Amino acid sequence: MILKSVIGFAALTVIFAVTTPTYAQVSKEVRRGCEAKADKVRPALRTPEREQFIANCLADATATQSKKKKY
């Protein structure tokens, strides 16, 4: 019984690890746009800051709006 639980948990972990990045894909145009925005920031960003800026820009581009709750 415990072996089945361990195997099931491992299978779910693999499924989540494989499918999650595929849902968060962005187009090449969006990535290039975010890189262009990062290049225009003044004062100029250092490499780690630039990567953080691009990551935040991509996260904003892929975010979905929640539906309004009906009360």
Number of C-alpha atoms within 10 A of each C-alpha: 5 7 8 9 10 11 11 12 12 11 12 12 11 11 11 10 11 11 10 10 9 9 9 12 10 13 10 9 9 14 16 12 14 19 18 12 14 19 14 10 11 7 7 11 15 8 9 9 12 18 14 13 18 21 15 13 18 20 13 10 15 15 9 8 6 6 6 6 5 4 3
